[in-house]
Amino acid sequence: MRLKNFTLVSGAQIFKAFSDESRVRILFLLYHYQELCISDIEHILEFTQTKTSRHLTYLKNSGLVGSRKQDQWVFYHIKEEVKDFVSQIFHYLHKDPILLRDLETSKVLESNREFAQYKFGRHLPV
């Protein structure tokens, strides 16, 4: 399902979600990796659990992010209906130095197999 009706109310929620650098960084990682757990995001961005959780809750409430539970882990992803919209925004931010640095950090952690995803035998896209 894709976002079919973009109203003033839904648009305002989405733009507010993108108005915070920390939330944009989280969304960029989710966009790149499709799904991550909170500990992966914390390690990459060097955020506290509280800060990461607060921003993920905001993103979930704005309708941009969904989650699924597997054992004791909760994995977050960008909702299918807003992927096209999010993709368009990141099309313009793909050379941002902060976002590129986050990707480099994630690649180092991935090479060290510190991502929670590996605990479940899943490999992340590169």
C-alpha beads as a LAMMPS data file, in Angstrom:
LAMMPS data file: protein, C-alpha beads

126 atoms
125 bonds

1 atom types
1 bond types

-500.0 500.0 xlo xhi
-500.0 500.0 ylo yhi
-500.0 500.0 zlo zhi

Masses

1 110.0

Atoms # bond

1 1 1 0.000 0.000 0.000
2 1 1 1.272 3.465 -0.863
3 1 1 0.412 6.868 0.543
4 1 1 -2.529 7.903 -1.632
5 1 1 -3.909 10.938 0.126
6 1 1 -1.461 13.533 1.279
7 1 1 -3.449 15.927 3.436
8 1 1 -2.362 19.000 5.320
9 1 1 -2.581 17.108 8.620
10 1 1 -0.622 14.049 7.457
11 1 1 1.878 16.256 5.634
12 1 1 2.454 18.384 8.719
13 1 1 3.145 15.248 10.788
14 1 1 5.636 13.946 8.259
15 1 1 7.409 17.280 7.880
16 1 1 7.604 17.678 11.663
17 1 1 9.193 14.236 11.866
18 1 1 11.778 15.332 9.292
19 1 1 12.394 18.620 11.104
20 1 1 14.717 17.004 13.658
21 1 1 18.248 15.963 12.665
22 1 1 18.253 12.923 14.967
23 1 1 15.020 11.606 13.460
24 1 1 16.330 12.157 9.917
25 1 1 19.461 10.199 10.797
26 1 1 17.370 7.331 12.195
27 1 1 15.120 7.343 9.131
28 1 1 18.140 7.342 6.824
29 1 1 19.527 4.220 8.510
30 1 1 16.147 2.503 8.336
31 1 1 15.851 3.513 4.694
32 1 1 19.295 2.110 3.927
33 1 1 19.054 -1.128 5.958
34 1 1 15.292 -1.730 5.717
35 1 1 15.111 -2.637 9.407
36 1 1 17.198 -2.268 12.551
37 1 1 16.695 -2.768 16.264
38 1 1 17.124 0.008 18.792
39 1 1 20.559 -1.205 19.945
40 1 1 21.856 -1.100 16.345
41 1 1 20.662 2.490 15.981
42 1 1 22.140 3.462 19.358
43 1 1 25.557 2.048 18.428
44 1 1 25.699 3.665 15.012
45 1 1 24.507 7.109 16.065
46 1 1 26.015 7.021 19.562
47 1 1 22.654 7.959 21.082
48 1 1 21.420 6.931 24.493
49 1 1 18.655 4.343 24.706
50 1 1 16.297 7.030 26.004
51 1 1 16.982 9.419 23.138
52 1 1 16.687 6.681 20.516
53 1 1 13.481 5.331 22.026
54 1 1 11.938 8.805 22.233
55 1 1 12.660 9.526 18.570
56 1 1 11.451 6.092 17.426
57 1 1 8.206 6.632 19.333
58 1 1 7.780 9.997 17.623
59 1 1 8.424 8.416 14.210
60 1 1 5.945 5.622 14.932
61 1 1 3.295 8.121 16.055
62 1 1 3.860 10.190 12.901
63 1 1 3.081 7.143 10.771
64 1 1 6.531 6.847 9.207
65 1 1 7.904 3.880 11.143
66 1 1 6.501 0.498 12.059
67 1 1 7.930 -2.309 14.155
68 1 1 7.883 -6.058 14.575
69 1 1 8.863 -8.124 17.581
70 1 1 11.104 -11.180 17.406
71 1 1 11.878 -12.810 20.732
72 1 1 13.087 -9.996 22.996
73 1 1 14.063 -7.816 20.014
74 1 1 11.965 -5.133 18.346
75 1 1 12.940 -4.297 14.780
76 1 1 11.943 -0.951 13.251
77 1 1 11.274 -0.232 9.585
78 1 1 9.879 2.504 7.375
79 1 1 6.239 1.784 6.639
80 1 1 5.526 0.587 3.133
81 1 1 2.956 3.308 2.422
82 1 1 5.490 6.123 2.942
83 1 1 8.599 4.524 1.382
84 1 1 8.202 6.396 -1.904
85 1 1 7.874 9.711 -0.104
86 1 1 10.867 9.021 2.149
87 1 1 12.884 7.870 -0.845
88 1 1 12.260 11.183 -2.593
89 1 1 13.512 13.133 0.427
90 1 1 16.668 11.029 0.729
91 1 1 17.274 11.425 -2.991
92 1 1 18.165 15.042 -2.165
93 1 1 20.148 14.204 0.987
94 1 1 22.233 11.308 -0.341
95 1 1 25.490 13.324 -0.222
96 1 1 25.012 14.809 3.230
97 1 1 28.292 14.373 5.183
98 1 1 26.565 13.487 8.470
99 1 1 24.425 10.792 6.850
100 1 1 27.420 9.426 4.939
101 1 1 29.418 9.267 8.183
102 1 1 26.561 7.322 9.803
103 1 1 26.679 4.822 6.933
104 1 1 30.431 4.436 7.332
105 1 1 29.997 3.786 11.052
106 1 1 27.300 1.219 10.299
107 1 1 29.596 -0.562 7.846
108 1 1 32.334 -0.822 10.479
109 1 1 29.880 -2.229 13.022
110 1 1 28.478 -4.576 10.399
111 1 1 31.940 -5.847 9.529
112 1 1 32.532 -6.446 13.242
113 1 1 29.194 -8.300 13.313
114 1 1 27.889 -6.120 16.097
115 1 1 24.433 -5.740 14.550
116 1 1 21.648 -7.563 16.362
117 1 1 20.372 -8.807 13.003
118 1 1 23.285 -11.261 12.844
119 1 1 22.062 -12.945 15.997
120 1 1 19.147 -14.202 13.937
121 1 1 21.230 -15.365 10.970
122 1 1 20.034 -12.515 8.757
123 1 1 22.400 -10.532 6.611
124 1 1 21.910 -6.861 5.959
125 1 1 22.000 -5.413 2.457
126 1 1 25.093 -3.466 1.539

Bonds

1 1 1 2
2 1 2 3
3 1 3 4
4 1 4 5
5 1 5 6
6 1 6 7
7 1 7 8
8 1 8 9
9 1 9 10
10 1 10 11
11 1 11 12
12 1 12 13
13 1 13 14
14 1 14 15
15 1 15 16
16 1 16 17
17 1 17 18
18 1 18 19
19 1 19 20
20 1 20 21
21 1 21 22
22 1 22 23
23 1 23 24
24 1 24 25
25 1 25 26
26 1 26 27
27 1 27 28
28 1 28 29
29 1 29 30
30 1 30 31
31 1 31 32
32 1 32 33
33 1 33 34
34 1 34 35
35 1 35 36
36 1 36 37
37 1 37 38
38 1 38 39
39 1 39 40
40 1 40 41
41 1 41 42
42 1 42 43
43 1 43 44
44 1 44 45
45 1 45 46
46 1 46 47
47 1 47 48
48 1 48 49
49 1 49 50
50 1 50 51
51 1 51 52
52 1 52 53
53 1 53 54
54 1 54 55
55 1 55 56
56 1 56 57
57 1 57 58
58 1 58 59
59 1 59 60
60 1 60 61
61 1 61 62
62 1 62 63
63 1 63 64
64 1 64 65
65 1 65 66
66 1 66 67
67 1 67 68
68 1 68 69
69 1 69 70
70 1 70 71
71 1 71 72
72 1 72 73
73 1 73 74
74 1 74 75
75 1 75 76
76 1 76 77
77 1 77 78
78 1 78 79
79 1 79 80
80 1 80 81
81 1 81 82
82 1 82 83
83 1 83 84
84 1 84 85
85 1 85 86
86 1 86 87
87 1 87 88
88 1 88 89
89 1 89 90
90 1 90 91
91 1 91 92
92 1 92 93
93 1 93 94
94 1 94 95
95 1 95 96
96 1 96 97
97 1 97 98
98 1 98 99
99 1 99 100
100 1 100 101
101 1 101 102
102 1 102 103
103 1 103 104
104 1 104 105
105 1 105 106
106 1 106 107
107 1 107 108
108 1 108 109
109 1 109 110
110 1 110 111
111 1 111 112
112 1 112 113
113 1 113 114
114 1 114 115
115 1 115 116
116 1 116 117
117 1 117 118
118 1 118 119
119 1 119 120
120 1 120 121
121 1 121 122
122 1 122 123
123 1 123 124
124 1 124 125
125 1 125 126
